[in-house]
Amino acid sequence: MRSPIGAVVRPASKIITAVAVSKRPVAPGSGSSFLWLSSRRLAHFAVGSTTPSHTIDSFASRPPQVAPPSNQKNFFMWFKNLRVYRLSPTWDFTPEALEAALEKLTFRPGSASDMTSLGWTPPRPESGLVHALDGQYLFNLRVEKKLLPTTVINQFARARAAEIEEQQGYRPGRKQMKEIKEQMTDELLPKAFSIYRDTRVWVDTRNRWLVVDAAAAAKCDEVMGALAKVLDPFPVVPLYTEMSPASAMTNWLISDEAPANFSIDQDTELRSTNETRAAIRYVRQTVELDEVRKHVEAGKQCTRLALTWADRVSFVLTDGLDLKRVAPLDVLQEGRIPAGDEAEQFDSDFMLMCGELSQLLDDLLAALGGEKNT
């Protein structure tokens, strides 16, 4: 049976011509403060003056590495996206050994001339680089990126080119204009805002999973690259299943029957296998069997399918075996055990997540025919 589920609505990205800077206390009564860039308002700088030096000085300094307070009504720990890998048989890292390895690439803020920098940071302020609990490891990759849009560089470059034109009597050529842009980038970079992005990694040593909480492949590649720099030999291998996710999801739709312990929800994407890659999406709408069969006969396969596992966790499965929009349902929220303090609550939520998602992955692997030996 298909069971309806509330859809997760993602806000469209917006470009706002200002950077909102809020001054918030680090801790109540501490007297110190920090600059926090609202993630909803990060956008390109609006430059009102045509004088480069005036506008450069108006840029705020880089904010310290402090995050806004957590919302204690929600789970402290729950991955929203799952990119799943297998630990290879060579994995034998204890928490101490893994900590020592990650220390080779500890995060340090980039210098004034660095556009990006990355490294490992503690997943919790009071923990080490590896948060280990009963065979479950959690660690975190932080990436710092300077916020310096091309529109800002071009605006300063045009102002500088106008000054040069007045001095030399003719417009700068293409080569000279390229040099001006490079020079303006070097001048603006030390004054640009920095934004920090954290990507969490969960290692289940008991069931030999390595899971990255990343929706985009590029973020996952950053994690894999950072791990490859500190772990030798590289102890992670791709996960392959006997049935391809696209074939399995298509069969589930055609038969109107989900695998054991799963139910089909209302978000579906069917995509053509030919070069056109034509696609049709159903959002918050149940797909009729006749429509599915017509699309499959026309050469389409299911590439995204919303599922619920055991009435406990909802997610969207993709043809690349990624799980997106992962969310604990009310039954888990209601069964959540309140802890005495924030640290205990984090550990409780972490272990709950590990237990639920490990079972989900095992059931999903079985639904796809088991793991393929390569």
Buried (B, 14 or more C-beta within 10 A) or exposed (E): EBBEBEBBEEEEEEEEEEBEEEEEEEEEEEEEEBBBBEEEEBBBBEBEEEEBEEBBEEBEEBBBBBEEEEEEEEBBBBBBBBBBBBBEEEBEBEBEEBBBBBBEBEBEBBEEEBEEBBBBBBBBEEBBBBBBBEEBBBBBBBBBBBBBEEBBBEBBBBBBBEEBEEEEEEEBEEEEBEEBBEEBBEBBBBBBBBBBBBBBBBBBBEBBBBBBBBBEEEBBEBBBEBBEBBBEEEBBBEBEBEBBBBBBBBBBBBEEEBBEBBBBBBBBBBBBEEEEEBEBEBEEEBBEEEBBEEBBEEEBBBBBBBBBBBEBBBBBBBBEBBBBBBBBBEEBEEEEEEBEEEBEBBBBBBBBBBEBBBBBBEBBBBBBEEEEEE
